[in-house]
Amino acid sequence: MADVKSEIEKTGENTVRLKIKVPAEVVAAALDAEYRRYAREVKMPGFRKGKVPRRVIESRYGKTILDDVAGDIVAETLDKTIRDSDLDVIGTPAVKVEPYDGVGELVYSAEVDVYPDFELPDVEKMLSKIKIRKPKVNEKDVEEALESLRAANATLEPVTDRPAEDGDMVILRFLGETPPGFNKDVIRIWANKSPEDFAGRQVLGHAARDTFSLVIQYPEDFGDKTAAGTERNEPVEVVEVKTPVPPDLDDDFAADLDFDDLDTLREDVRERLLKRDAANARREALNELVSKIAARTEVPISGTFVEKATADAYGVESLDKIEGVSETEALNSTREDLSRYIITHRLAEEKGIKPTPEEIESLRRNVLETEGFRISYSAAFNHISKVKLTELLFGESGGPAEKRSETVAATGDRNE
């Protein structure tokens, strides 16, 4: 990418303003690539797929394309500018893009909150007084985990004597042309009575050979722009209803999972649960340490930043729109949360913990692939830092943290 120009101006106790200029050739190349993608994918009357002229695409999708490209460029160049400037960013920058028509350089500014500078108290002394509880697991936890394993290994059996119920798999066939977003004319939907599952609720109560209209809602950012933001009623037929039947909890089930017998499987589950609870115990110990530090430390956070973070946390545009708690309570709660967050970050910094760019990008890719959204560079940095800090202070590396855990386990002197 051609050189991106940036200017940094300190605007407050822990805020800076970035002004970033992206060269015209970078924007032009990105726009050309997006128009070529549209030309390959978009369907328009009177044109064969892949043969729609750019001027026609511009007349219909020009603003959408420009906004999408500008958004992608801002996300990429802002992350890079923050890294190159060695800014220690907290929260999500507030971006303002200057009016842009697709010609010339793209200019935008970003108000960025950065971590404040402050001194930590005697952390080692506090650390020496924290006892990690002994991990534990009860038989109810083990049985619930085994039931989850059975459910995960259930087989789907046909249902012929009733309509679809919550938890059933319903197989549908489109009776008309396959709608956008579907590769085949046969689809599978899990019946679900949850209000959040729009598709799952539609198939409840339908039996094999039933026909009905399946409502498909396309999001605004759907790849096929002819369908984006629309709602369609597609005629479908129920091909089959199936219900999950879990296997019996016996030695055969254990063997299918590569265990010698059910007792061996049960012990493996117990060990995994113990490891998970041990990780929880280490996180609790870190939280206890951070709470002790917070009680003795005044973290300098600007009032403006606290107000903005509070509004974001409660999903409101202004603090007077907050419901359920008073404005003062909301502000105090946010300030406490921010203080703990900033202290954790500072602890990691003082311990020399700094995630590598490869670790950060790996986490960002993983979140994008599994969750469907991209997290910021700073969010990934902070997550990895906290994980490493917990491992360093309370992990099982054979250092002081492990010896404290062993002592607690041996003496029974622990916090429950």
N, C-alpha and C positions, 0 to 999 in steps of 0.2 A: 504494500500500500504506500502511495506517495506520502510525503511528510505532512503530518497534520499539525497545524500551528495552535498553540495554546498559551493563554495568559492566566496567571493565578493572582488573586487579590484577597487578602485577609479582610474579612468583613465583620468579625465578631470574636468573642472569647474562644469559641470552638467552631467557627464557621469560615469557609472560604468560598470565593466565587471563581469558577472556571469559565473562560470564554474560549471556545474551540471553533476553529475554521477548518473545514474539510475541503480539500482541493476539488475543483470542478471535474477533473478527469476521473476521480474516484467515484463521484456521484454518477457521472455519465455512464461509467462501466457497469455500475450496479443497476441503474435503470435499464440499460440495454439487456442485461441478463434477465431481469424480471419480465420485460416485455417479450423476450424469446420464450420464457417459460409459459406465459399466458397464451402465446401463439400456439404452443404445442398442446395445451390442455383445454383451452376454452372452446365451447360449442356455441356457434351463433348461426341463426337462420341465413341461408344463402351462401354459406362458406363451408368448405370441407374442413374437418378437424385438422389443425396444424397449418391451415392456409389463410387464416384471418389476418388481413393487413394491419400493420402497426397503427395507422391513422384511425382505423375502426376501433381497435382496442383502446386507443387513447381517448376517443370520444365517449366511450362508455365506462372505462375503468381507470382513466388517467389519474384522477384524484386519489383513488384507493391505492394504486401502484406507487404514486409519489409518497403518500403517507407511510406505506409499508416499508419502502426503501429507506426513507429518512429515519424511521424508527430503528431499523436494523443498523444503519450506519451510526446513529447516536449511541446505541447500546454498545457496539464494538469499539468505537473510538473513545467513548467516555471511560470504559474499563481500562483501555490501554493508557490513556492519559493519567488516570489515577495511579496506575502501577508505575509508570515512568516518572511521575512526580513524587513518588514515595509518600503519598498522602495516606494517613491512617484513618480511613473513613468509617464512620458509624452511621447506620441507617441507609435509607435510599435517597440519592440526590434528587433535588427538584429541578427538572429540566424545562427550559423554555427555548423553543426553536424559532428563530426569526423567520418572517414571511419568506416563502421559497416557492418558486415556480418551475424548478427543474433545470434552470440555467445558471451557470456560474457556481461559486463555492457555496457550501452549506454552512451556515453559522448558527451556533446555539450557545447558551450559557447554562451553567449548572450550579445551584447553591448546594454546597457540600458540607455536611457536619463532620468534624474530625474529633478524635479522642482528645480529651483534655489532659494536661500534664499535672500530676500530683504525686505525692510521696506515699508509699505504703508503710504501715507500721511493721513491727517485728514479726514477720510472717513465720519464720522458723519456730519461734517460741509458741505461737498459736498452733502451728502444725503438730508440735510435739504433744499437745494435750488432746488431740482429736483421736478418738478410738473408732476404728471401723468395725461395725457390727458383723457378727458371724453370719454368713449366708445360710438361709434355711429354706426348706420346701416341705410341705405337708402332703399327705396322700391324696387329698382332694385335688391339689394342683396337678399331681401326676395323672389322676384319672381323667381330669378335664383335658389334659394334653393328649392322652391316648384317644379320647373321643374325637378330638380335633384331627388326629391322624386318621382315624376311621373315616371321618367325613371327607377328608382330602383324598382318600383312596376308594371312595364309593363308586359303584358302577351304575350306569343309567339303564333302568329297566322300563319297557313300554307300559303305558297306562291305557287301558281300554274301557274301564268301567266308570270313569268320572272325568270331569273337566279339569283343567290345570289349576293347581293350588300353589300357594306360596312355596318357593323352593324347587318347583318342577322346571324342567327344560322343555321349551315349546319350540318345535321346528316349523317354520313357515316357508311358504313359497310365494313369491310375487306373481300375481296373475297377469300383470302388464309388463311394460318395459322395466328392466332393472334400473332403479333410481340411482342418482349420483352417490358415490361413496360406498357402493356395494359391488363386489367383484363377481358374485354369483347370484342366481335367482332364488337360492335357498339360504335362509338365515336361521340362527338359533338365538333365542332370547330366554333368559331366566325369569320365570314368573316371580314377581316381588311386590308385596303390598306396601312397601315403603313409599311415602309421598315423594321422596327424592328420586325414585326410579321411574321416570316417565314411561319408558318402553316396557319395563317389567309389569307395571300396573295394567297396561293395555291387554296383555295376553292372559291375565287371570280370568278364570271362568270359561275359557274356550276349550272345546274338545276337538278331537281329530275330525277332519272334514268340514269344520266350521269355516265360514268365510266372513271377513270383516275388513274395515278400512284401518290400516295401521298409520298413525300420524307420525311423521318424521319431521323433527325440528332441526334445521341446520343453523349452526352458529354463524355470527357475522364474519368470522375469520376463516370460514370453511374454504378449502383449497379450490373447489369448483365455484367460481364466482357467479355462475348462473343460478346456483342453489343457495349461496351464502345469504343468511338472514331470512330464509323463506321457511314456510311450513307446508308440507305436502301430505295428502291423503292417498295412500297407496293400497289398492285392493290386494289382499293376501288370503291364502288358504292354509289352515292348520294341517300339516302333513302328519305330525305325530306329537304326542305328549310323552315325556319320559320323566321318571322320578329317580333321584339318587338313592341307592340301597347300599349302606355301608357294610363292609365285611364283618364277620364275627371276630370278636377279640379273643384270639386263640393262637396256638403255636403256628398254625398255617399262615395266619396274617403276619406274624413276626418273620416267618421264613420268606414271605414275599418281599419284606423290607430288608432282607439279607441279615437277619439275626437268627441265632441258633434256636431260640424259643422265646416265649412270651416274657419269662422272667428276665432274660437278657435285654429285651426291648424295653421293659419297664425300668430297668436299672439305667439304661442309656438315657431315657427320657428324664429320669431323676437327676442325673449328672448334668444334663443340659440346662435344666431348670435351676440347679444350684449355681452354675456358671452365670446364668442370666441374673440371678439375684445377687451374686457377688459383684457383678457390674453395677447393679442398682445401688449396692452398699457403697461402692466407691464414688458414685455420683452424689449420693447423700452426704458423704464425707466432704467432698468438694463444696457442696452447698453450705455445709456447716462452717467450713473455713471462710467462705465468702461472706457469710452472715456476720461472723466475728469481726472480719475486717471492716465491713460496712458500718458496724456499730461504733467503730473508732476512727472512721475516716470521713472527711467531708469531701465528696467528689464534686469538683466545680463543673456544673452543667448550666448552661444559659436557660433562663426562663422561657425564651422563645422556642428553644429546642424541645423543652419539656411539654410546652403547649402543643407544638406540632405533633410530637410523638403520642400525646394523649388523644388528640383528635383522630390520628391514624388508628390507634388501638381500639377506639370505640366506633370507628367507621362513620364519623360525622365531619361536617365541614367546619363547624364552629362548636366551641365547648358548651355553649348554652343549649345545644341539641342533645347532650348526653342524658340518657334516661336511666333510672334505677339507683344512681348514686349522685351525691352532690359534686359540683365542679371541683371543690377543694379536695374531696376524697379521691377523685379520679386523678388529679394532678399529683397528689402525694404518692398514690400507688404507682403511677408511672415513674416518678422520680426515684422511688425505691428500686423498681425493676431496672431502670437504666443504670443506677449506681452499681448494682450487683453485676450487671452485664459488663460495664466498663472495668470494674475491679477484676473480673475474670480475665478480660483481655489484657489488662496490665500485668497480672500474675504470669500469664503465658509469655508476655514480652520479657519480663524480668528473668524468667527461667530459660530464656534463649530459644523459645519455641517459635519457629517460623516455617509454616508449610511451604513446600516447594511449588512452583508453578504447575508442575506435572500432577501433583496431588490435587491441587485446586481444580484444574481443568478436568481431571478424572471424575471428581465429585460432581461438577457441574454437568458433565455429559450423562452421568448416571441418573441424576435427578431429572434431567430433560427426557431421557429415555423411559424412565419408570413412572414419573409423575406427570409428564407432559408440559412442564414449564421450566424456564431457565432461572436459576438463582444468580445473584450478582457475585462478582469476584470477591468482594469483601465479606458477603454472607458465608461463602464457602470457606474463606480464610478463617473466619471466626469459629465456624463449626469444627474444622479440623484442629484448630488450636486448642479448643476446649477438650476434645477427645484426647489429644496428646498430653495436655496438662493433667487430666485425671489419671492417665496411665503413669505419668512421671511421679506424681505425688502419692498416689494410692494404688498403683498397679502391682502386678505380680512379677516384677523384674528381679526379685531377690535382694532389692535394696532395703532401705529403712522402712519404706511403706509396707513391704511384705512382712518384715519382722514385726511391725506393730500389729499386723493382722494375725500373725501366728501367736503372738502373746495374748491377744484378746481371745482367740479361739481356745488357748490352753487354760486361761484363768477364768474365762466366763465373764470378765470385766468388760462389758460392752454397753453401748446405747441401743436399746430396743426400738 
